[in-house]
Amino acid sequence: MNRLTIRDVAKEAGVSIATVSKALNDVDVVKPETKERILEIADRLHYVPNLMGKQLKARQTKMLGFYTNSITGPYFSTVVEAIAREAERNGYGVNVFISTDKKVVLNSIMGSVVDGIIGFEDLITEEDLLAIKREKIKAVFIDRDISDETIGSVVFDSFDKAKEATKYLVELGHRRIGFIAGFDNSYDSDERLAGYKAGLAESDIVVDDTLILQGFFEENAAYSSVRSFVRNYHGELPTAILAGNDLSAIGTVKALSDSGYAVPDDFSVMGFDDIDLLEYFTPGLTTVHNPIAKQGTLAVEHLLALINKRTVGQSFKLKGELLIRKSTKRVGRV
């Protein structure tokens, strides 16, 4: 059985976690009738306060928490390393919390014994963010654009760069351009898809939804999606494909090659992020450079400023650049 938390008491009483904490700690600001009701509920639920957590919260723990549902892939290895290095440089350690269970994630955040959190966690909804704000938890998110008194964000300008990448392919003469999407309701995936559509619209090209495939930001998923597409598609194939990230682009190139097509002679392929793995990939992948390590470093810098009350939450949007390599080429039509 899961250990009962202060959040459970708050939910049963219909009050905030802060109000429960004040009642349990005999703080006078709580109305007597409210305090009595909370104490009765806590007793009925057999709630036992976490004394260790209580002691730790009385002072800075010098620990930060990184919350995510995955750390697989080169993006996460880079960002986690950057977070850990910057935290260590400032005398902090980092606890990494990995879970796909929303209740576990929220209970951990609300009852956490870290000084602040960095989040890349799509399980957290707008309602959850309101709870985090109410509890004045210091947080920086790297998977959504948000700012509040105690919450900031560090994101990449995925929309602008996806639009620029799409228009670059148009400049090469491509008119039928496919897109390999990531996850639904993921900030970067949604922004990159929107940027792709905007780039087509600004080039007077109608969006063809049959050219938008699902790759889930994974090499194998993109491979399967593209392999099936070129085998079964009955319309005019695209001449270029913009992938939502580099792993999807790698899977795309491999799928095209295994289907008898050459890159860039038959298809131009473009990626997103400029991961270190590209150093060993042939042909050299045209991509969008994303300063991933800087995202992690800046997230820690901003979180420490929030913890030490040197600033309020801000939204930082990082810029990137197109890196033109060997996987794209001009076609002889405009």
N, C-alpha and C positions, 0 to 999 in steps of 0.2 A: 504493500500500500504506500502511495506517495505521501511524503511528509506534509502535513498541513502548514500552509503559509499565512502570513498576515494578509495577503491578497484575498484568501478564502474568507477570512473573517470580515474584511471590508465588503466583499460581495454580498455576504449573508446579511450584513447590517445596512447595506445600501448607502455606504459612505466611502470616502476616499481612504487610501492606505495611510495618508498623513494623519487623518482624524483618528484612525484606530491606534496609530503609534502614540499620539498625544494622550489618548485615553488610557492606554496601558502604562504610560510613563507618568501618569498623574499630572499632566500639564493643565493648568487652570483654564485655558482658553476654550476647552470643550464644555458644552452645556451639561449640567449634572444629569439630566434625563438621558442625553445621548451617551454620556460616559457609562451610565448604569446599564443601558441596553447593550453597549459594545462588550462590557465586561461579562454580562450574562451570556452573550453569544459565544464569546471566547471560551468561557467555562464549559458551556454545553458542547462545543466542538472539540474540547480538550486541546485547545491551542497552547503550545509551549513556545515562547519567544526564543529566537536564536540569539543567545547571549553573546556568542563569539562575534556574530555579525553586528550586534549592537555595539560591542566594544570597538570593533574596527571602524564602524561608521562615525564614531566620535572623533576620529582624526583621519588624515589622509592615509590611504593604504599604500600609495605609490604603485598601484596596479591599475592597468587599463584593461578593458574587455573588448575583444573583437568578436562580433556575432555574425555568423554566416551559416548558410545551409550546405556549403561545400567549399573545399579548398583544393579541389582537383584542377589541373590545368595550369599552363604557364602564367596566365594572368594572376591567379591567386598566389602562386608561389612568389611572384615579384612583389605584389602589394603587401603580403604578410611580412616578407623580409624587410621591406621598407618601413613598415609600421614598427616592427620589433627593433630595428636599428635606431630609428629616431626616438622611440620611447627610452631605450637604453641610454642614448646620448643625454637624455634629460633626467636620468636617474629613476626611470620607471620600468616595470616589467609588464608583460602582456599575457593575459589569459585568452586563449582562443576557444570559443564556444561554438560547436558545430551541431546543429540539430535541424530536422525537418518537422519537428513537433512544435506547433505554435504555442501550446500551453507551456511546454518546457522553456521555450525561448522567453516568453513574457514573464514567467515566474522568476527566471534567472535574472532578467533585466531589473524587474521591480524589487527583487530582494538581493540584488548583487552587492558584493562587498568590494567593488572596484570604485575608483574615483570618477570614472567616466567611461562611456562606451563608444566604439566605432562600429557602425552597422552596415552590412551588406546582406540584407535579409528581407526577401520579398514577401515573407509571411506577415510582416508588420504592416497593418492597415492604417488608414487615417484615424480611425477610432483609437487604435493602440497608441498612435503618436500623441493624441490628445491626453491620454493617460500618462505618457512619459513627460509631457509638458507640465501637467498638473503636479507631478511629483518632483519637478525641477531637476530631473536627471540630466546631467551634462552628456550630450550626445552629438556625434558627427556622423552623418550618413554619406556613403560613397555610391549609393545606388538610387538616389532620388534628389531632386532639386528642392531644398527646403531651408527655411531660416526662421528662427524664433528666438526668444530671449535666451534660452539655454540649449538650443539645438541649431546646428549648422550643417553644411554639406560641402563636399568637394566632388564635383562631377566633371566628366569630359563633355566637350561641346559636340556630341555625337550627331545632332541634327545638322549643324552647319557643315561638318566635314563629310557626312554622307551625301549631302546635296552637292558639295563641291566635287566629290569623287564621281558621282553620277554624271555631272556636267562635263567632267574631264573625259569620260568614256564617250559622251555625245560628241565632244570636240574631235575625237579620234574617228568619227564617222559612224558610230554605232547608234542604231535607232531601236533595236529590240534588245533590251537589257534586262536580264533576270536578276533576282535578288534572293539570297539565302537568309531567311529570318532566324532569330534566336528564339527566346521564350516569350510567350504572350505575357503582357503586364509586367515586363522587365523594362526598367528605365532606358538602358542603352539600346536594347532591342527595338523598343517602340520608337525611340528618337531616330535611330538609324533608318528604320523603315519609313518613317515620316519624311526624313531628309531625302531618301531615295525618290519618293513620290514627288516631293517638291522640286527636285532636280529635273525630273521628267517633265513636270508641268511647266516649269520655266523654260524648257526647251521645246515646248509645244508638242510633246509626245504624250499620248493618252496612256494611262496606266493600264496594263494588262495583268489582271490578278492571276491568270494562269501561269505567269512567269515568276510568281512569288512562291518559293518553296520553303519548307520548314527544315532547319538544320540544327536547332537547339544548341548553337554555339559549340557543337562537337564534331570532330573529324568523321567518325563513323556514321553518325546520323546524316550529316551532309552528303557523305559518299552514297549512302543508300538512297537518299532523296533524289540526287542528281542522276544516279545510274538508272533508277526507275523512270525518271522524267525523260531522258533522251531516248530510252527504249520504247516508251509508250506514247509520247506526245505526238499528236497527229497534225498540229499546226506548224507554222514556220518557227524553227528553233531560234533562240536568241543568238547573237554573235558575241555578246559580252555578259558576264555575270559578276555582280558585286556581292560579296559575301559579308555577312554581319560581323564576322571576326576571322582571324587568320586560320584558326583550326578548321572552320567551315570552308575556307578557301582551299586549304590543303586537301581536304576531303573531296572538294569539287574537282580540283586538278587531277587527282588520282582516278576519280570516277570517269572523267572525260577520257583520260588516257586508256583506261580499261575498256572503254566503249569504242575505241578506235579513233578518237579525236586528238589533235595536237593543240597544245597551248604554247604560244598565242596564235598559231596559224589558223586554227578553226574557231577557237573561242579565246577571247581575252578574259582573264580572271583577275579580280582585284580583292584584296583582303582588308582587314581593319585591326589595328592595334600595334603592329610591328613587334611581335614577340621575338625573343632571342632565338627561338627554334628556326626562324627563317634563314639564319646564317647558313644552315646546312641544307636548305631546300632548293631544288632545281625544277623549273626555271626560277630565277630570282623573282619573288612575288612583289608586284606593285601593291602598295598598301597605304594605310593612313597611320602615321605615327601617333601613338597615344602615350603621353608621359606617365606611365603606370606607377613607377616608383615615386614620382613627384606627388601623385595623388595620395599615396600612403603617408608620405612625409608631411605633406600639408595638412592631412587629416589629424595627425598627432599634434602638430603645432597649434592648430585651431582648437582642438580639444583641451590642451593644456592651458590655453588662454581663457577658455570658458571655465575650467576648473578653478583657476586662480583669479577669476572675475576681472580679467583685464579687458574683456570685450563681451559683446552679446553675439548671438549666433549670426553668422553670415553665410551666404552661398557663393562659393568659388567655382568658376567654370573655366576649366583648362583648355587651352588651344592645342591643336596638333598641326601636322603638315602632311601633304601628299608626298610619298616616296615612289618615284617612277623607276621601275625595274624592268624585268624581261617578260613578264607574264601578260602584258598588254601591248597591242600594236594598232596602228591605223588601218582602217579598212577603206576600200576604194569607192565608197559611196557616202553621200551626205544626206 
